[in-house]
Amino acid sequence: MGQGCEMPEISRFRGLIIRMYYDDSSQHHKPHVHVFYGGDEAEVGIDGEMLAGRLPQKQYKLLAAWLILHEDELYRAWNLAVSNRRFDRIDPLH
């Protein structure tokens, strides 16, 4: 799933590490994040669609809630990232 480009962390909470590649629109053509939890890895659309990989159900539900809460910020970060521009970190789920 990984690519050779830089993939900075956009947020981290409850064992989930969420990253976004720069210039990452070719594989899915859909705004998405890369999520890591333990040995699991997934690519999940900002709309919550599971695109690749897997996450335990509980962690997926936490991620989905975070995606909803931060949707506008995530789309803003995506638009910057696909243009190879830096984006800000997003607050974790509390």
N, C-alpha and C positions, 0 to 999 in steps of 0.2 A: 504494500500500500504506500510505502514511503517514496519520496522523490528526492532528488539531489539538492533541491532548493532549501533555503533557510526556512525553519518552521518555528517561529517564536510562540511562546506560551501566552495565551490570551486570558486564561483563568485557571484556578486550581481550588478544589474544595471536595471534602469528604472522600478523599482518595482518587478523585477524578482529575486528570490532567487534560486540559483542553488547549489545543494548538491550532494555528491557522497558517498554511503555507503562503508565501508570496508567490504571485503568478501561478495560481493553482486552478485555473478554470478549464483546462483541457480534458481532464479525466471524466468528470461528472457533468460539466456545464451547468452546475447548480451551486449556489452558495452553500458551503458546508464547513464543518469543523472536523478535526481529527481528535478522537477521544481515546485516552489510555486509562485503563484501570487494572492494576495488577498485571497479569499476563494477557489481558484482553485488549483489543484495539478495534476501533470502529470509525467509520466515516459517516457522519450524520448531517443531513441537511439542516439548515437554520430553521426550516419548517418542521423539523422533528423526524423526517423520513430517514430510516436506516438505509444507507447506500451501500455499505460494505462492512464486513467484519461482524463482531458481536460484542454485546455488553450484558452483564447480568441484568435481569428485569428491574431490580430495585435501583440500580445505578442508572439505567436508561430512564426510569421515571424521574429521578432527580435531575438528570441532564435535560429532559424534556421541559420540566418546570423552569429551569434556568434559561433555556432557549426562549420560552414565551416571555419571561420577565425582561429579557435583554434583547429582544428581537431588533429594535431600531439600532441599538449600538452594534449588534453583530453585523447587520447589513452595511452599516457605515464602515466597520472594520474590513469587511469583505471587499467593498469597493476600493478601499485604500490598498489592501493586500494584492488584489489582482493588477493593480497599477504599480506594484513594487514600491509602495510607500508605507512607511511605518504607521502602526495603529496603536491605540492605547489599550492597556489591560482593562478587563471588565470585572466588576465586583463579583466575588463568589456568592454562592447560595448560602444564606445564613439560616 
